[in-house]
Amino acid sequence: MRQAAVLDVGCHSALLTVVRRPRDHRGLETVLSHKVRLSLHRMLAPDGQLDESGIRSVQRAVAETMDASPAAQSRVFAFATSVIRDAPNRDEVIARIAGATGTRLRVLPGWEEARLAYVAARHWTGHTSDPLLVLDIGGGTVEIASGDAREPQTVHSLPLGARTITRRWLPGGAVSSSRQLRRVRQHLRRELSRQPGLPTPEPGGHVLASSKTFTQLARLAAAQGDPSCSRRRLSLSGVKASLSMLAGMDPANRGELPGISGHRAEQSLAGALIAEALMEVCEATSVEICPWSTREGLLLERLGSRR
C-alpha cells in the first residue's frame, strides 16, 4: 500500500509522520508518528539567529526521528517552519544539519504553507465546493486562505505568529498593564487591516481554524463552561474570556490550565490576542477546529489524495 512520509521541524518539536491511504480513501491512516521535543524559542539570539545549542538540538532531533523509520528515509519530505526559515543564519543551520544527519531540510514560503493548510482543511471537511475560510496561527507567521475549489483563491501569510508577538511585544509571555495589552491589540488590528483583500466568511461557507493555538484555546474556553465552545468549536466570546484569564496569570502557571501545554504556556497569551484579532478582522464570530494543517496538506499531495 502506498505511503507518504513528512518530517516537520518546528519551534517546539521535530515530528516524523508516515501515513497511508485507507481503502475507503477517507482521511489518513497513520503508520508511524515519532516526535522529539524542542525548545527553539529559547535558543534564538535577539536578531532571530538560532544559536549553537539550537543547531545541535535540531541535529539530534532530526537524527532520532529519521532513525525511527529507516525504510522511509529515502522518501521523507523534510521541512522546517518559520523558526528556521526566517533565521538570518538559515543557510548555515540547514547545511550543518544536512552534514550531520544526511537530511537536508527544505523551507516553504508562507504563502505555500497557507495553500497547503487550505488543501488539508478542504479534504478534512469532506465538502468539495462549499466556500471555505482557513485561519492558521503559527509561531512566526499567520496564514489565511479562502476559496470554493480544490485550490484557494486567496492566500495570505503575515509575520504575526505567537512566537513573533511574544518576543517583540510580550517578553517572557507576561503583560505588565492594561495599557500594554491595548497596544498589542492595536498593533495586531492595524497590521491585519493593512493587508488588502483579507477574506471574510461567505454565506453557506465554513470557517476552519488550524494550529495548536486554536485547539488549546477551544479546550480552555470549553473548560470554563462557555456553551458556545467545545473541543471542536471556538467562539469569539470564548477567545476573549480565555484571553482575559491568560493575561491575569503568571506565564509559569498557565500550563496548569485545561488545554494549555507547558511548553506553549509562554506564548499562549500572544496566541489568544492573535486569534481575537484574526477573528474580528475576518468577521468570524466562531470557528470549527480543524486538526489538519500544512503537514497534512503535504502528506495528501504526496499520496495524490486531494479532493
Secondary structure, DSSP 8 states (H G I E B T S, - for coil): --EEEEEEE-SSEEEEEEEE--TT--S-EEEEEEEEE--GGGSB-TTS-B-HHHHHHHHHHHHHHHHT-GGGGGGEEEEE-HHHHT-TTHHHHHHHHHHHHS---EE--HHHHHHHHHHHHHHHH--SSS-EEEEEE-SS-EEEEEESSSS-SEEEEES--HHHHHHHHSGGG----HHHHHHHHHHHHHHHHTSTT-----TT-EEEEESHHHHHHHHHHHHTT-TT--SSEEEHHHHHHHHHHHHTS-HHHHTTSTT--GGGHHHHHHHHHHHHHHHHHTT-SEEEE-S--HHHHHHHHHHT---
